[in-house]
Amino acid sequence: MTVGSSGSFDELRSRLYLTRIQGKRPASVKKDYLKIGQGAYLLVAREWSAWKRREMIHLARILWQSLVSPDSVMVLESAAAVWGLPLSEATGLVHLSTPPTAGRSSTELRPLPGEHGAPGRIIRHSMRLEESDVTIVEGIRVCTLERLILDMGRMRSPRAAIVVIDAALGRLCNASKFRPEATRSRAEEIRAQLLERLGSMTRFPGVRRARELVRFADPLAESPKESELRWVILALGLPSPQTQFPVPIHENDSIFFLDLWIKELGVGFEFDGMMKYDGDDAKQRLLNEKQRYLSLRAAGFPVHQIVNDNIRTNAALRVTLEKTLGREVLAQYRPRPLLLEPGLV
């Protein structure tokens, strides 16, 4: 799920009403607006789909907190949302940093009409941020991409962290699969800087895991699911796959880019989100995708197609690799302990 954009925040500023700033609600706000927090109301567009509505409410809550707590800094998943980076899954949580002396606190929000699962929360982290760790994006104080990488690596599970870390590194590199050498060269410079900084954070919990995630971060990952699939390959100890691997197709003089290619095993993986087959031209796109796989195999590049159900849980990911590669192949490699999660072994 990719969230956050200048268009989204521009629209939200015109749709958000805050009583602390704008005063008592007029009758129109009482009637047409959705209460998303204490003194915060959002004008929800009828044409928003269910996922768009969830996304805009999440961003509106981030904007609300940035306006009523102007000295706070958005961190973790909320920082990723402001930067417009993908998350492994939707969240109703707003994460912000307050001065270390304030301590950590959490405020639960009332469930919204039709909302399922756990209600939203505002989580205030007691974090020491240097001035160089803070910038302004969309008018919101937010941690830098570099600090976001460090915090996600330390404070989140490997599966959730690698999605944001890959995307943040790609943003820092201005990554392009058409300029892989320049992208990876820039990534190595940034990686060295991040590892140097982690070396000075030995008293912080989770630093060893963060260091491992930074070492394996890839700026050319193009989707959250691609990052998650690469994570499980790495966690189980397999050779590091190459992202956006170019394959020349001579029959039509074109180049296909494989999501993941493991050179040592001679096998590739492609994530199929299925949503790309929606719309009026869905049938043609499906036919084109089938032809793509046939062309790749004809060129000597066997590819396994992975769909959402194959990677919904850690256990499903493990089973998927066992079926595609074989248990005997997995048994030849030793897992990387710092990247493991329950359900993988």
LUMZADO-894386 format. One record per atom (N, C-alpha, C): x, y, z; residue in three letters. Coordinates in steps of 0.001 Angstrom, whole numbers, plus 500000, padded with zeros to 6 digits. Layout:
BEGIN
XYZALA/...
***
This chain:
BEGIN
500844498821500000MET/500000500000500000MET/500876501225500000MET/500756502048498989THR/501511503279498919THR/500606504428499320THR/501041505228500254VAL/500230506340500709VAL/501041507608500708VAL/500332508733500744GLY/501028510009500868GLY/501397510613499532GLY/500957511808499276SER/501332512545498085SER/500931513983498293SER/501558514883497527SER/501214516287497681SER/499755516516497367SER/499229515781496363GLY/497827515925496026GLY/496926515537497174GLY/497250514450497869SER/496443513986498991SER/496420515007500109SER/497570515533500492PHE/497623516483501602PHE/497009517830501228PHE/497170518241499978ASP/496521519475499538ASP/495007519343499655ASP/494496518209499225GLU/493052517978499308GLU/492600517889500756GLU/493378517223501586LEU/492990517051502986LEU/492938518373503741LEU/493827519279503410ARG/493811520567504106ARG/492492521306503881ARG/491893521095502720SER/490611521756502450SER/489434520975503025SER/489670519732503435ARG/488596518877503941ARG/488635518692505458ARG/489712519127506097LEU/489885518902507530LEU/489433520119508326LEU/488650519881509386TYR/488191520959510266TYR/488629520626511683TYR/489383521558512308LEU/489916521359513649LEU/489374522438514571LEU/488636522023515581THR/488014523006516473THR/489048523790517272THR/490200523163517595ARG/491219523864518370ARG/491789525045517592ARG/491780524931516277ILE/492343525983515431ILE/491256526862514814ILE/490157526249514385GLN/489130526973513638GLN/487906527349514472GLN/487892526913515721GLY/486782527287516587GLY/485630526295516535GLY/484534526677517173LYS/483368525814517288LYS/482843525393515919LYS/482405524132515847ARG/481923523606514573ARG/480654524322514117ARG/480615524735512855PRO/479351525231512306PRO/478416524056512016PRO/477167524355511748ALA/476168523305511513ALA/476547522405510345ALA/477177522964509308SER/477540522165508129SER/478562521093508478SER/479476521409509409VAL/480477520427509816VAL/479813519310510608VAL/478893519649511478LYS/478184518635512262LYS/477447517661511359LYS/476935518166510260LYS/476096517347509387LYS/476894516499508417LYS/477889517092507784ASP/478546516455506638ASP/479914515849506923ASP/480476516108508097TYR/481849515688508369TYR/481885514444509268TYR/482969513662509093LEU/483209512483509922LEU/484195512840511023LEU/483858512526512264LYS/484770512790513368LYS/485851511721513378LYS/487102512156513220ILE/488224511207513165ILE/489085511262514419ILE/488788512183515323GLY/489535512325516565GLY/488939513456517377GLY/489504513698518544GLN/488998514744519418GLN/489156516114518766GLN/488016516715518391GLY/488061518032517766GLY/488521518015516328GLY/488561516854515679ALA/489029516737514292ALA/487937516110513435ALA/487618516765512317TYR/486520516325511460TYR/486979516349510004TYR/486573515319509280LEU/486995515176507886LEU/485775515081506978LEU/485779515889505928LEU/484733515809504914LEU/485091514672503958LEU/484369513566504049VAL/484662512370503260VAL/483928512440501928VAL/484639512224500854ALA/484028512251499523ALA/483263510960499270ALA/482077511082498737ARG/481251509901498488ARG/481887508963497464ARG/482675509537496549GLU/483243508699495486GLU/484476507925495937GLU/484972508166497149TRP/486135507416497615TRP/485779505943497776TRP/486641505082497267SER/486477503643497500SER/486805503335498952SER/486548502102499376ALA/486808501728500774ALA/488275501912501127ALA/489190501458500242TRP/490620501584500552TRP/491065503039500504TRP/490499503816499574LYS/490843505232499495LYS/490364505960500752LYS/489205505587501239ARG/488670506210502458ARG/489591505929503645ARG/490037504667503794ARG/490949504319504890ARG/492254505108504781ARG/492772505198503563GLU/494034505902503345GLU/493901507378503703GLU/492840508009503253MET/492668509442503490MET/492409509739504968MET/491704508861505657ILE/491498509041507097ILE/492834508949507833ILE/493661507974507435HIS/494973507831508059HIS/495820509082507853HIS/495863509578506616LEU/496642510775506329LEU/496054511998507026LEU/494733512058507123ALA/494095513189507802ALA/494447513206509279ALA/494535512032509890ARG/494929511970511304ARG/496379512409511488ARG/497235512063510545ILE/498625512530510599ILE/498661514049510496ILE/497916514596509543LEU/497871516046509364LEU/497300516728510604LEU/496238516175511175TRP/495625516696512403TRP/496652516808513522TRP/497403515721513753GLN/498381515724514834GLN/499523516704514556GLN/499903516838513301SER/500981517781512980SER/500549519225513218SER/499255519500513080LEU/498747520859513259LEU/498516521213514726LEU/498031520234515503VAL/497756520536516916VAL/498992520328517791VAL/499989519592517271SER/501250519394518000SER/502401519782517075SER/502547521067516785PRO/503505521508515753PRO/504965521204516068PRO/505293520925517333ASP/506682520610517676ASP/507002519125517544ASP/505984518316517319SER/506207516875517192SER/506755516541515809SER/507273515320515670VAL/507865514863514416VAL/507265513504514071VAL/506784513346512858MET/506248512058512430MET/507394511068512225MET/507218509856512758VAL/508258508828512671VAL/507629507506512231VAL/508496506526511967LEU/508087505165511630LEU/507070505153510480LEU/505981504357510597GLU/505044504223509484GLU/504409505545509085GLU/504201506446510062SER/503606507742509731SER/504568508588508902SER/505848508504509196ALA/506834509195508369ALA/506838508616506960ALA/506768507292506862ALA/506725506651505539ALA/505518507151504747ALA/504367507295505424ALA/503159507769504750ALA/503337509193504239ALA/503939510051505049VAL/504166511436504624VAL/505107511484503426VAL/506124510647503447TRP/507080510593502340TRP/506487509934501097TRP/505304509293501231GLY/504699508614500095GLY/505320507267499802GLY/505840506609500836LEU/506463505296500675LEU/505446504190500946LEU/505662503004500391PRO/504735501900500619PRO/504891501304502011PRO/503803500717502494LEU/503804499963503746LEU/503398498534503438LEU/503812497598504291SER/503459496206504065SER/501975495961504276SER/501346496763505135GLU/499909496649505346GLU/499353497966505859GLU/498040498132505702ALA/497396499365506147ALA/497474499481507664ALA/497501500706508142THR/497579500926509583THR/496685502087509975THR/496111502006511161GLY/495320503102511705GLY/496064503845512796GLY/497358503608512887LEU/498171504203513944LEU/498909505438513434LEU/498996506444514300VAL/499796507629514006VAL/500965507630514976VAL/502187507628514436HIS/503402507593515249HIS/504093508944515185HIS/504290509548516337LEU/505019510816516371LEU/506006510811517527LEU/507029511601517364SER/508082511694518374SER/507898512960519197SER/508019512809520494THR/507980513942521408THR/509315514013522137THR/509614515106522821PRO/510893515195523547PRO/511078514030524511PRO/512301513528524667PRO/512558512374525537PRO/512016512534526947PRO/511948513761527443THR/511467513979528807THR/509971513740528934THR/509251513723527802ALA/507796513572527852ALA/507373512131528114ALA/508215511182527766GLY/507863509781527944GLY/506942509288526848GLY/506792507964526774ARG/505941507353525754ARG/504495507319526233ARG/503558507613525333SER/502151507562525689SER/501332507152524465SER/500107506738524702SER/499240506281523618SER/497809506710523892SER/497134507197522869THR/495737507598522980THR/494910506805521986THR/493957506038522496GLU/493098505256521608GLU/491987506133521059GLU/491705505969519768LEU/490673506747519100LEU/489381505943519004LEU/488266506633518995ARG/486987505946518872ARG/486890505231517528ARG/486342504016517519PRO/486141503327516235PRO/485226504141515329PRO/485526504153514059LEU/484709504870513093LEU/483586503980512592LEU/482509504558512107PRO/481413503751511560PRO/481917502827510449PRO/481615501546510571GLY/482041500570509565GLY/483482500138509678GLY/484208500641510675GLU/485617500293510843GLU/485750498908511468GLU/486643498101510915HIS/486869496753511427HIS/488280496651512009HIS/488469495700512895GLY/489782495518513501GLY/490003496470514647GLY/491257496571515049ALA/491608497418516186ALA/491386498889515846ALA/490898499689516798PRO/490705501116516536PRO/492033501833516366PRO/491967503020515787GLY/493177503798515590GLY/493742504294516910GLY/495018504655516881ARG/495673505187518078ARG/496693506243517684ARG/496913507156518591ILE/498007508116518464ILE/499096507662519426ILE/500253507305518907ILE/501349506797519739ILE/502473507830519746ILE/502781508302520944ARG/503839509303521112ARG/505087508614521642ARG/506121508607520830HIS/507380507943521178HIS/508340508945521801HIS/509024508509522820SER/510060509327523434SER/511370509021522722SER/511684509805521714MET/512853509554520876MET/513741510787520834MET/515030510549520865ARG/515984511661520763ARG/516367511824519293ARG/515858512871518674LEU/516153513155517277LEU/517087514350517188LEU/518156514186516431GLU/519046515307516181GLU/518379516266515192GLU/518854517486515181GLU/518290518463514238GLU/518421517976512801GLU/519511517266512526SER/519739516752511170SER/518824515585510827SER/518118515034511828ASP/517188513929511597ASP/515805514401511184ASP/515577515702511193VAL/514238516241510985VAL/514211517131509749VAL/513157516967508969THR/512948517831507807THR/511456518131507706THR/511071518873506694ILE/509660519200506490ILE/509226518707505114ILE/508171517910505100VAL/507589517379503866VAL/506100517683503889VAL/505588518274502835GLU/504169518643502756GLU/503758519530503931GLU/504693520344504434GLY/504395521209505559GLY/504355520502506898GLY/504774519229506928ILE/504720518406508139ILE/506138518090508590ILE/506403518272509885ARG/507703517886510438ARG/507791516361510462ARG/508831515840509860VAL/508958514393509679VAL/510426514021509760VAL/510710512801510188CYS/512105512357510217CYS/512611512168508792CYS/513907512303508625THR/514519512131507310THR/514415510675506864THR/514632510456505591LEU/514611509088505061LEU/515695508237505714LEU/516852508831505957GLU/517947508083506590GLU/517547507627507996GLU/516969508551508773ARG/516546508184510130ARG/515400507180510088ARG/514516507309509105LEU/513422506353508952LEU/513957504934508732LEU/514983504807507903ILE/515590503494507651ILE/516134502903508952ILE/516844503713509714LEU/517440503227510962LEU/516370502795511954LEU/515317503593512099ASP/514277503289513086ASP/513428502082512675ASP/513090501988511402MET/512324500820510954MET/513144499552511148MET/514435499625510846GLY/515285498453511023GLY/515401498018512465GLY/515425498990513395ARG/515579498673514820ARG/514267498254515481ARG/513168498878515082MET/511938498811515863MET/510815498002515228MET/511035497479514034ARG/509988496726513369ARG/510493495352512955ARG/509558494455512691SER/509926493112512244SER/510629493208510897SER/511487492245510572PRO/512190492309509286PRO/511257492419508087PRO/510151491674508111ARG/509230491691506964ARG/508622493076506760ARG/508169493710507832ALA/507586495047507726ALA/508648496088507417ALA/509830495920508008ALA/510880496923507856ALA/511441496968506446ALA/511645495809505842ILE/512346495801504557ILE/511556496498503461ILE/510229496488503579VAL/509394497173502590VAL/509700498667502587VAL/509735499268503768VAL/510002500702503880VAL/511474501011503592VAL/512365500164504076ILE/513798500411503887ILE/514167500367502407ILE/513679499360501684ASP/513940499294500238ASP/513462500561499540ASP/512222500959499853ALA/511637502116499176ALA/512363503409499530ALA/512737503557500805ALA/513448504765501223ALA/514822504849500560ALA/515520503713500490LEU/516828503697499830LEU/516666504028498346LEU/515622503487497737GLY/515364503797496332GLY/515109505278496112GLY/514381505894497049ARG/514117507326496938ARG/515414508130497083ARG/516242507750498038LEU/517502508451498248LEU/518429508335497036LEU/518334507200496343CYS/519196506948495177CYS/518622507480493876CYS/517362507926493929ASN/516649508233492678ASN/516764507023491756ASN/516391505870492278ALA/516643504588491626ALA/515933504456490283ALA/516600503796489358SER/516017503494488055SER/516585502176487554SER/515694501270487126LYS/516168499999486586LYS/516869500184485242LYS/516701501353484630PHE/517383501641483373PHE/518781502206483613PHE/519086502523484885ARG/520428502971485272ARG/520887502174486489ARG/520970500855486360PRO/521252500024487540PRO/522622500261488149PRO/523638500501487310GLU/524981500691487856GLU/525047501963488690GLU/524506503054488167ALA/524522504317488897ALA/523683504210490166ALA/522556503520490068THR/521684503349491237THR/522397502581492330THR/523023501478491971ARG/523668500639492986ARG/524930501308493535ARG/525614502078492711SER/526793502795493196SER/526386503819494253SER/525332504555493984ARG/524845505528494957ARG/524340504825496210ARG/523682503667496028ALA/523164502909497177ALA/524291502470498093ALA/525421502078497532GLU/526545501648498361GLU/527099502799499191GLU/527111503996498631GLU/527561505163499396GLU/526643505412500589GLU/525342505360500327ILE/524363505603501387ILE/524403504477502416ILE/524555503250501940ARG/524618502094502836ARG/525797502227503804ARG/526934502650503295ALA/528117502819504145ALA/527870503877505221ALA/527191504959504849GLN/526874506004505821GLN/525921505496506901GLN/524925504727506488LEU/523954504187507443LEU/524616503193508400LEU/525469502337507862LEU/526145501356508704LEU/527095502036509685LEU/527732503111509237GLU/528614503864510133GLU/527800504455511285GLU/526634504959510965ARG/525821505541512023ARG/525301504469512978ARG/524915503329512448LEU/524469502236513306LEU/525594501766514225LEU/526826501893513751GLY/527965501516514575GLY/528108502365515813GLY/527541503558515800SER/527597504435516967SER/526339504332517826SER/525442503407517477MET/524169503269518207MET/524110501941518958MET/525235501500519456THR/525310500169520065THR/524423500021521298THR/524061501117521949ARG/523232501020523162ARG/521745500905522831ARG/521401501066521571PHE/520000500999521169PHE/519600499550520887PHE/518391499150521288PRO/517927497790520957PRO/517658497660519465PRO/517871496456518950GLY/517549496182517554GLY/518589496609516545GLY/519750497076517006VAL/520752497598516076VAL/521329496493515194VAL/521562495309515756ARG/522118494214514950ARG/521170493837513817ARG/519885493778514103ARG/518908493476513054ARG/518879494588512005ARG/518920495833512468ALA/518922496966511539ALA/520133496917510614ALA/521267496553511182ARG/522486496470510371ARG/522332495418509275ARG/521745494297509617GLU/521545493229508630GLU/520574493670507533GLU/519513494344507916LEU/518538494817506935LEU/519141495863506009LEU/519954496745506546VAL/520604497763505721VAL/521568497110504740VAL/522278496091505190ARG/523218495396504302ARG/522512494809503087ARG/521298494293503292PHE/520598493606502217PHE/519540494473501530PHE/519413495730501930ALA/518417496607501304ALA/518713496771499815ALA/517651496853499010ASP/517811496951497562ASP/516976498113497024ASP/517617499106496430PRO/516881500281495946PRO/516028500029494718PRO/516218498882494058LEU/515486498610492826LEU/514222497784493039LEU/513910497448494279ALA/512640496764494555ALA/511496497697494180ALA/510507497177493460GLU/509467498046492915GLU/508108497905493591GLU/507969496995494549SER/506676496855495219SER/506888496232496595SER/505940496453497517PRO/506055495845498845PRO/506141494323498786PRO/505330493699497942LYS/505319492235497872LYS/506633491698497327LYS/507233492429496417GLU/508538492030495899GLU/509578492068497006GLU/509516493107497844SER/510445493204498972SER/510213492070499963SER/508956491750500234GLU/508633490676501179GLU/509123489329500664GLU/508943489085499376LEU/509414487830498796LEU/510931487736498866LEU/511605488836498578ARG/513075488843498654ARG/513520488632500091ARG/512775489207501042TRP/513122489020502465TRP/513115487551502851TRP/512083486808502467VAL/512026485407502900VAL/513133484592502243VAL/513483484928501006ILE/514598484257500336ILE/515886484480501124ILE/516095485711501551LEU/517288486045502325LEU/517244485420503712LEU/516087485484504371ALA/515965484958505729ALA/516275483470505781ALA/515892482738504742LEU/516134481297504716LEU/517543480961504255LEU/518361481986504032GLY/519781481752503758GLY/520142481562502307GLY/519185481711501403LEU/519474481527499987LEU/520320482676499458LEU/520946482485498292PRO/521735483577497711PRO/520874484805497471PRO/521482485961497609SER/520742487208497428SER/520280487347495979SER/518984487528495760PRO/518481487640494389PRO/518740489028493806PRO/518880489088492497GLN/519035490368491811GLN/517653490882491439GLN/517402492141491718THR/516121492754491392THR/516175493382489999THR/515015493395489346GLN/514878494002488017GLN/515968493498487067GLN/516059492165486998PHE/517091491528486172PHE/516688491615484701PHE/517523492227483839PRO/517145492406482423PRO/517334491130481611PRO/516329490778480844VAL/516371489599479976VAL/516062490036478545VAL/517040489966477627PRO/516767490318476223PRO/515858489266475577PRO/514823489712474911ILE/513911488831474181ILE/514102489118472695ILE/514768488193472013HIS/515174488446470637HIS/514007488386469662HIS/512956487633470014GLU/511854487456469065GLU/511142488769468759GLU/511126489691469715ASN/510507490998469449ASN/511444492153469791ASN/512739491835469932ASP/513768492847470158ASP/513419493762471327ASP/513088493144472461SER/512734493923473646SER/513484493379474859SER/513312494043475983ILE/513922493609477237ILE/512834493479478289ILE/512777492325478937PHE/511884492120480067PHE/512715492210481346PHE/512112492767482380PHE/512799492864483667PHE/512130491916484667PHE/512909490923485116LEU/512406489996486122LEU/512405490671487489LEU/511345490453488276ASP/511310491005489629ASP/512518490529490423ASP/512739489209490417LEU/513846488619491172LEU/514484487500490362LEU/515810487455490363TRP/516542486387489690TRP/517656485910490609TRP/517644484593490921ILE/518705484001491735ILE/519672483301490794ILE/520774483931490520LYS/521728483434489533LYS/522238482050489904LYS/522573481865491184GLU/523167480599491621GLU/522236479409491430GLU/520938479657491478LEU/519953478579491326LEU/519312478566489938LEU/519588479606489157GLY/519015479673487815GLY/517505479728487825GLY/516938480530488722VAL/515482480589488829VAL/515048482018489130VAL/513881482380488589GLY/513371483731488790GLY/511986483718489409GLY/511596484859489949PHE/510274485023490561PHE/509659486326490076PHE/508347486277489849GLU/507586487456489492GLU/506356487518490382GLU/506109488695490946PHE/504900488840491750PHE/503759489314490861PHE/502648488616490941ASP/501465488925490141ASP/500386489450491070ASP/500177490782491054GLY/499197491393491943GLY/497764491199491529GLY/497500490673490332MET/496167490395489813MET/495362491667489536MET/495528492730490318MET/494763493953490087MET/495053494529488705MET/496221494204488159LYS/496556494741486846LYS/495709494125485751LYS/494919493115486090TYR/494040492508485107TYR/492623493055485187TYR/492405494080485999ASP/491110494739486053ASP/491004495741484897ASP/489764496134484581GLY/489570497156483568GLY/489123496591482233GLY/488870497503481295ASP/488313497120479996ASP/489273496287479160ASP/490585496516479335ASP/491561495778478527ASP/492195494630479307ASP/491472494143480319ALA/492024493104481191ALA/492398491844480407ALA/491542491433479474LYS/491801490207478724LYS/493094490308477928LYS/493299491457477270GLN/494507491632476484GLN/495744491642477361GLN/495654492293478527ARG/496802492332479437ARG/497135490949479971ARG/496100490147480208LEU/496331488776480668LEU/497034487967479588LEU/496602488138478342LEU/497250487434477234LEU/498700487886477081LEU/498933489187477235ASN/500300489706477131ASN/501185489129478228ASN/500623488992479440GLU/501405488447480549GLU/501752486980480318GLU/500806486231479775LYS/501085484818479468LYS/502181484710478414LYS/502120485573477408GLN/503149485556476377GLN/504504485926476953GLN/504491486844477930ARG/505722487250478595ARG/506394486054479259ARG/505627485245479980TYR/506193484080480659TYR/506711483055479661TYR/505987482864478574LEU/506439481920477552LEU/507756482401476930LEU/507857483703476686SER/509074484264476093SER/510259484124477041SER/510020484350478328LEU/511097484229479311LEU/511607482795479392LEU/510692481849479390ARG/511102480438479446ARG/511845480049478166ARG/511371480537477045ALA/512041480241475772ALA/513452480815475741ALA/513644481923476462ALA/514971482550476516ALA/515873481885477549ALA/515365480849478228GLY/516174480121479202GLY/516090480649480600GLY/515005481337480919PHE/514836481912482252PHE/513526481412482869PHE/513577480255483546PRO/512366479747484201PRO/511918480693485309PRO/510642480999485321VAL/510103481980486254VAL/508919481385487006VAL/508891481604488312HIS/507757481198489131HIS/506874482412489405HIS/505607482261489138GLN/504660483347489349GLN/504099483254490763GLN/504203484352491505ILE/503758484380492896ILE/502561485324493014ILE/501511484883493718VAL/500317485705493922VAL/500131485964495411VAL/499171486815495730ASN/498959487240497112ASN/498815486077498086ASN/498027485074497714ASP/497786483958498623ASP/499072483205498963ASP/500068483275498070ASN/501333482575498312ASN/502160483226499409ASN/501881484498499714ILE/502746485215500649ILE/501965485921501745ILE/500716485512501951ARG/499869486206502917ARG/500429486097504339ARG/501023484955504672THR/501620484750505989THR/503047484242505820THR/503808484267506908ASN/505176483740506857ASN/505182482258506513ASN/504228481523507096ALA/504154480092506809ALA/503855479846505337ALA/502974480669504763ALA/502648480526503345ALA/503863480819502474ALA/504667481789502871LEU/505888482095502140LEU/506842480910502148LEU/506986480292503308ARG/507872479135503438ARG/507395478000502530ARG/506106477720502574VAL/505533476650501756VAL/505732476953500270VAL/505559478218499895THR/505722478607498494THR/507130478304497995THR/508138478620498798LEU/509513478346498385LEU/509805476850498372LEU/509220476126499308GLU/509404474676499307GLU/508842474059498031GLU/507698474563497577LYS/507072474016496374LYS/507823474419495108LYS/508326475638495087THR/508981476109493868THR/510430475648493744THR/511132475601494870LEU/512553475244494835LEU/512821473820495294LEU/511948473312496156GLY/512156471977496711GLY/512794472028498089GLY/512337471158498987ARG/512883471146500347ARG/514368470811500356ARG/514775469972499416GLU/516184469572499402GLU/517088470749499073GLU/516591471681498262VAL/517382472882497959VAL/517463473781499186VAL/516338474023499845LEU/516337474870501040LEU/517241474298502124LEU/517294472956502208ALA/518091472310503249ALA/519584472546503067ALA/519991472979501880GLN/521415473199501621GLN/521910474534502199GLN/520986475372502630TYR/521359476708503077TYR/521006476924504540TYR/521816477736505209ARG/521589478046506620ARG/520865479386506725ARG/519758479430507447PRO/519013480684507597PRO/519867481786508207PRO/519484483003507910ARG/520133484171508502ARG/519323484562509741ARG/519830484267510943PRO/519038484391512173PRO/518431485777512393PRO/519158486824512061LEU/518667488171512333LEU/517497488575511458LEU/517251487816510394LEU/516138488135509491LEU/514936487219509703LEU/515079486220510559LEU/514004485247510738LEU/512838485804511539LEU/511656485240511269GLU/510439485535512025GLU/509713484221512286GLU/508813484195513252PRO/508013482990513505PRO/507256482563512245PRO/507219481251512031GLY/506512480717510886GLY/507410480349509716GLY/508649480839509741LEU/509563480543508633LEU/510320479254508811LEU/510605478886510056VAL/511375477664510310VAL/510665476816511334VAL/
***
